[in-house]
Amino acid sequence: MQHAEENSLEVSQGAYVPIGSAEYNAVLTFLYEEAALLDQLRLNEWGERLATDLKYTAPLRHTRLGVDHAKSFVRSVQHFHDDYRSVLGRILRLSGKSAWAEDPPSRTRRLITNVLVRETGNSDELDVTSYVLMTRSRFSEHHVDIISFERRDILRKQDAGGFKLAKREAILDQSVLGTANLAVFL
């Protein structure tokens, strides 16, 4: 776990992009293609979809009693707090022979749902919230890890079309992870 500043990726209050619109469908296509690249271990191709100023974080979740749900995220301590260079370093390590935590690689399946897209104050960026259910298995074991989380992304529009991932905050549903590590990308 890494310590990080208290800043967070807040959900935008901009207007929703209509479900079924061309822009909404382009975002869905980006998310579905991204899931396929990660599940197929095409990490270098996934890396090409990242903005060079990327912020990629996963705050710790703490169980709170009562209705104080907003305080259940501890952003001063994170499972990971990466930027573009550290993500590329992880890709390089996972693609090489020193990826001990992922040798053999995990078999994953990411299911993306509940996608909401909002405009931001920047006309070149969209605020995207999605839910992810990821299964992960390794070796010949019958056990499957299930990791569920909410993603809060900022997607940056590109002049040539498409998007780059500029920010991602993965908010895990579990306060105690049911997986040995987070060596896979969320």
C-alpha positions in Angstrom: 0.0 0.0 0.0 1.2 3.5 -0.8 0.7 6.8 0.9 -0.8 9.5 -1.2 -2.1 13.0 -0.9 -5.7 13.5 0.1 -6.8 14.6 -3.3 -9.4 12.5 -5.1 -11.2 12.2 -8.3 -14.6 13.6 -7.5 -17.6 12.7 -9.6 -18.4 15.6 -12.0 -21.5 17.6 -11.7 -21.6 18.2 -15.4 -24.5 17.3 -17.7 -24.9 13.6 -18.5 -24.1 12.4 -22.0 -27.3 10.7 -23.3 -27.2 6.9 -23.2 -27.2 5.6 -26.7 -25.7 8.8 -28.2 -22.6 8.5 -30.5 -20.4 10.0 -27.8 -21.7 7.6 -25.1 -21.2 4.6 -27.5 -17.7 5.7 -28.2 -16.9 5.7 -24.5 -18.5 2.2 -24.2 -16.4 1.0 -27.1 -13.2 2.4 -25.4 -14.1 0.6 -22.1 -14.9 -2.7 -23.7 -11.8 -2.7 -25.9 -9.7 -1.8 -22.8 -11.2 -4.7 -20.9 -10.4 -7.1 -23.8 -6.8 -5.8 -24.1 -6.2 -6.4 -20.3 -7.9 -9.8 -20.3 -5.9 -10.9 -23.3 -2.6 -9.6 -21.7 -2.1 -7.1 -24.5 -0.5 -4.7 -22.0 1.6 -2.8 -24.5 -1.4 -1.9 -26.6 -3.3 -0.9 -23.4 -0.4 1.3 -22.5 -0.8 3.2 -25.8 -4.2 4.3 -24.6 -2.9 6.1 -21.5 -2.3 9.8 -21.3 1.3 10.8 -20.4 -0.1 12.7 -17.4 -2.0 9.7 -16.1 -3.0 9.4 -12.4 -4.0 5.8 -11.5 -5.1 5.2 -7.9 -7.0 2.8 -5.6 -7.8 4.2 -2.2 -8.0 1.9 0.8 -11.5 1.1 2.0 -12.3 1.2 5.7 -15.6 -0.2 7.1 -17.5 2.6 8.9 -20.5 2.0 11.1 -23.6 4.0 10.5 -24.3 6.3 7.6 -20.8 7.9 7.3 -20.2 6.2 3.9 -18.2 9.1 2.4 -15.5 8.6 5.0 -15.1 4.9 4.2 -12.4 5.8 1.6 -9.0 6.4 3.0 -7.1 8.3 0.3 -4.1 9.0 2.4 -3.2 5.3 2.1 -3.7 3.5 -1.2 -3.4 0.1 -2.7 -1.5 1.8 -5.5 -0.8 5.4 -6.5 0.7 5.3 -10.0 1.5 7.7 -12.7 2.2 7.1 -16.4 5.9 6.2 -15.9 5.2 3.7 -13.0 2.4 2.1 -15.0 4.7 1.6 -18.0 7.3 0.2 -15.6 4.7 -2.3 -14.3 3.8 -3.2 -18.0 7.5 -3.8 -18.7 8.0 -6.0 -15.6 4.8 -8.0 -16.3 5.9 -8.5 -19.9 9.4 -9.8 -18.8 10.8 -12.7 -16.8 10.8 -11.1 -13.4 7.0 -10.9 -12.9 7.0 -13.4 -10.0 3.6 -12.5 -8.7 2.1 -13.1 -12.2 4.1 -16.2 -13.4 2.1 -17.9 -14.7 -0.2 -14.9 -15.6 -3.6 -14.6 -14.1 -6.6 -15.4 -16.3 -9.0 -12.5 -15.9 -12.4 -11.5 -17.1 -13.6 -8.0 -16.7 -17.3 -7.3 -16.9 -18.1 -3.6 -17.3 -21.6 -2.2 -16.4 -23.5 0.8 -15.1 -21.6 3.2 -17.3 -22.5 6.9 -16.7 -20.8 9.6 -18.7 -20.8 13.3 -17.8 -19.3 16.4 -19.3 -16.6 18.2 -17.4 -15.5 21.9 -17.3 -13.0 20.9 -20.0 -14.6 20.3 -23.4 -11.8 17.7 -24.3 -12.5 15.5 -21.3 -15.4 13.3 -20.1 -16.0 12.0 -16.6 -16.9 8.3 -16.7 -18.2 6.2 -13.8 -18.4 2.4 -14.3 -18.8 -0.7 -12.3 -16.5 -3.6 -12.9 -16.7 -7.3 -11.8 -13.5 -9.0 -12.4 -12.8 -12.7 -12.0 -9.2 -14.0 -11.6 -7.9 -17.5 -11.6 -4.4 -18.9 -11.6 -2.7 -22.3 -12.1 -5.0 -25.3 -12.2 -7.0 -24.3 -9.1 -10.7 -24.4 -9.0 -10.8 -21.3 -6.8 -11.7 -18.0 -8.6 -11.0 -14.6 -7.0 -13.9 -12.1 -7.5 -13.0 -8.4 -7.3 -15.7 -5.8 -7.7 -15.1 -2.1 -7.8 -16.2 1.2 -9.1 -14.0 3.1 -11.5 -14.0 6.9 -11.8 -12.2 7.8 -15.0 -11.4 10.9 -16.9 -11.2 10.2 -20.6 -9.4 12.8 -22.8 -10.7 13.1 -26.4 -8.0 12.8 -29.1 -7.8 14.9 -32.3 -7.6 11.7 -34.4 -10.7 10.3 -32.6 -10.9 8.0 -29.6 -9.7 8.7 -26.1 -6.8 8.4 -23.7 -7.2 7.5 -20.1 -6.1 10.5 -18.1 -7.2 9.6 -14.6 -8.6 6.4 -12.9 -9.6 5.9 -9.3 -10.6 2.3 -8.6 -12.7 2.1 -5.5 -12.8 -1.5 -4.4 -15.9 -2.8 -2.8 -14.1 -5.0 -0.3 -12.2 -3.6 2.7 -10.3 -6.9 2.9 -9.3 -8.1 -0.5 -10.2 -11.7 -1.4 -7.1 -12.0 -3.7 -3.4 -12.6 -2.9 -2.3 -9.3 -4.6 -3.2 -6.6 -7.0 -0.6 -7.4 -9.6 -3.2 -7.0 -12.3 -4.5 -3.7 -13.7 -7.9 -2.6 -12.6 
